[in-house]
């Protein structure tokens, strides 16, 4: 306990050096993040310009790569495979939950499942070992051990945060093109196409705009063609995406298929309700913007305005009034 207290005192004495290190770390992280976002933005603009250029060939979904390569070789496979065999859950329900979480993030291969489990253990061991080896040159205190344990927990849960971020990003991308897909489904159904061909047609047409949503429509069509019932295929699509809007859409399609009601009317009503919901969300965001602007106004803009307005008067008081009062 005394060693921990002494260590904290040393940290407080060198707080300027620690603050400088924190600022350097934040600056390096912001620089790396800016470079990554810049390159991603350039790739996104290049892909978008390629879609808008004339003379582009029609995308053929028959040759689309929906599943990653399952083969693993090299040093990575030699490290990941033994670790996966040790930590892989034995019960089927746990494996199913992990696979579903990876599928919702866009990772459908078995390689992603083994890599995910292995990285949890590797990072959980690498982070604290690196810190302990670095701290061993100075002194291995109880505080250092506590930090190493916290780093181990952070390394264990870091893949979870990464998968969560990928899932949210993928859902946002699919959510942007879902209204267009609904409109295309209404047009296809009213033109006389069946529900199976509607899924195929919508997948073909929506692919240049949204590959993820196109893959989901295409996989659902493949499941129906392979012999699965429509209800089960619709449930699988809702589970693969993890989105409430797509789950509601699949429930509506399953209900219309089971009861024999009009698919076009159901899709049109659902599309109208989605537009109303989106408009309400936009109005809610616009209403919150006024409250959110209070904090930057108070912290950044108001002090600058106060200095500009009251600064000359304060200088005059300091130069003229205070000496006169002191002399009197």
C-alpha positions, 0 to 999 in steps of 0.5 A: 500500500505504501508503495502504491501511495509513493508511486502516486506521489511521484506521478503527481510530482511529474504531472507536467511530464505526464500531461505532455505525454497525454497531449502527444498521444492524443495528437498522434492519435488524431493525426492517424485518425485524420489520415485514415478518414482522408483515405477512406473519403477518397476511396468513397468519392472514387467509388461514387464517381465510378457509379455516376460515370456513363458506360458502366456495365451492369453488375452481375450478382451471379459472380458476386463474392458473398462469402470470404475465403475459408483457407488459412495459411502461414504464420497467422493460421499457426497462431490462431488455430491452436488458440481457437481450439483452446477457447472455443465455446463448447455449447451450440448456443454460445457459438450461434450467438457469436456467429450471428454477431459476426454475420451482423457485422458483415463477416460470414466466414468461419475464418472470421469466427476463429480469428475473433476468438483468438484475438480476444485471448491474444490481445488480453495477454499482449497488452498487460505483458507489454506493460509489465515488461515496460514497467519491469525496468523501473519497479513492479508495484501493485499499481502496475499490476492493477493497470496490467489487469485493466489492460488485459480486460481492455484487450479482451473486450476490444474485439467486441467494441470493434465488431459493434462498431462494424455492425453499427456502420453496416446497419447505417449504410443499409438504413440509407438505401432501405427506402429506395429498396422499398419503392423498388419492391412496390414497383416490381410487385405492382408490375406483376413480379412474384415475391421471389423475383422481386427480391432478385430484381431489387438486389440487382438494382440496389447493388451499385448503391448499397452492396450490403443490402443487395447481398441480403436480398440476394441471400434471401432469394437463394435460401428460398430457391434452395427449398427453405420456406419464405417465413424462415428465409425472412426471419433469417434476413432479419437476424442477419441484419439486426435492424428493426426496420428490416425485421418489421418489413420481413414480418409484414411479408411473412404475414402477407404470404401466410394470409394471402393479402395484397403485398403491394398495399402492405409494402406501400403502407409500410413505406409511408410509415417509414417516411413518417418515422424518418421525418419525425426523427429529423424533426427531433434532431432539429429540435435538439440542435438548439439545446446542444448549441448552448454548450459551445456558445457558453464555452467558446463564443460567449467568452470571446464576445465578452472579451471584445466588448468588456476588454477596452473598458477593463483596460481603461479602468486599470489604467485610469481609474485604479491609479486615481483611486490609489493616489486619492 
